[in-house]
Amino acid sequence: MDTAARTLARFASELKLADVPALDVERATQCIIDSVGVTLLGSTFPWAQMARRYAEHYGAGGTSRVWGSPTRVSAPLAALANGVAAHAFELDSLRRPGAGAHPGATLVPAALALGEELHSSGADFLAAIVAGCEVMFRIGAASKHTPELMGFHAPGLTGPFGAAVVAGRLLRLDADRLCQALGIAGSLSSGLLAFAHADNGAMVKRLHLGRAAESGILAARLAESGFEGPDTILEGDSGFLDAYCDDTDPALLTAGLGERWETRNLCIKRYPCHVTAHTPVESVRALRDEHRISAADVSSIRVLASAKVASHHSSREAQDVMAMQYSVPFCVAIALLDDVDDPLAFGDRALRNAEVHALARKVTCEPWPDAPSGWASEVQIKLRDGRTLERAENDFLGTPARPLSSSQLRAKLLRCAGAFAHSKPLLQQLEAIAGLPNVAMLPR
């Protein structure tokens, strides 16, 4: 009887880009465009530069670029550095409904790094991204997003599986070898949520995505040479679902495979903050603009959201940028005080702004038992004049129901990568990635 890993590996190894619906090819292309833009922005931050220096130290002389620099290193270390950069400023893509999977910071860094080494075509690159999404998103869905309730950082757990599929596709592994790669990837899953509950160390969150991208290449290369991993890695005893999850639905690992396309669940972030803050931010900016209020007018702010927001994203103190971006109170404060269309509004200038900290302390997050989704929220702003302004949101621009238009996606990339000389020709080639003969030809 086939295991889930064998079924997924067979599907991924046999997938042809011509068989992928046009909408899913479009979503995968958007994922690539978005990921390169946020990686270039992310490369400017100190934590990404630390990862780049590590990659330069141990991977010098390789064929794969570290984006945002002239450096070329070995493919695994390029995937590591670029995965850290892609997740460096909390602006990379994910799945809706949430499943603890970040394709832009795991699949794309692995595919770019190995694709440059192998001189893969844009079409092969795209097919690999689709295959990786289909597998990784299903694994995340089957986990019912419960690893984070147990203290794990889910993208560090699901990411190695997706990156292994991407790398295995580019290496042209057959179904059996790709199954072995999945078996190996499961033992490379890692990431703890300690950063979410401490006053320091949140920088490590970025590393989880880089390690996932690097692990995918490691798993695929080992499988290529005959290294083995268990084919029960997903649903078996002490496998992924058994070890990391509090509640699971193993049927979702393969449900609708090849018929119901997971890639169209891709979600592109509008703001550089944890996705649970997006609907509160949209509500606050709408109420601010409609009623022309300022922070001085506010007595308190109440946010009703998922239980996970109350337990994991409600801190009213932050000592670094990462902790601030993970906190709904801080993101709400920024939305009232700054231009949230500017990614840097969520950076050092907010961290140094005493008014942001003071307003965040006025924000409380409470569970909303009847919330229509895990990302939905209701914001209640109590004003000093006695009025209470309320707004509820279940969606935001960038979700599958409200995808970014081509012009909006272009604007995001150019806003993120505007400091780099080749951002416009790079954008043009990324938009036409399916016809690119060699991904190593992309402008630096």
Helices and strands as residue ranges (DSSP letters): H 4-14, G 17-19, H 22-42, H 46-59, E 60-65, E 72-73, H 75-86, E 94-95, H 103-118, H 122-142, G 147-150, H 154-170, H 175-186, G 193-196, H 204-224, H 240-244, G 250-253, G 262-265, E 266-267, G 275-277, H 278-291, G 295-297, E 298-305, H 307-312, H 321-325, H 328-337, G 343-346, H 348-351, H 354-360, E 363-367, E 377-383, E 388-393, H 406-417, H 423-431, G 433-435, G 439-441
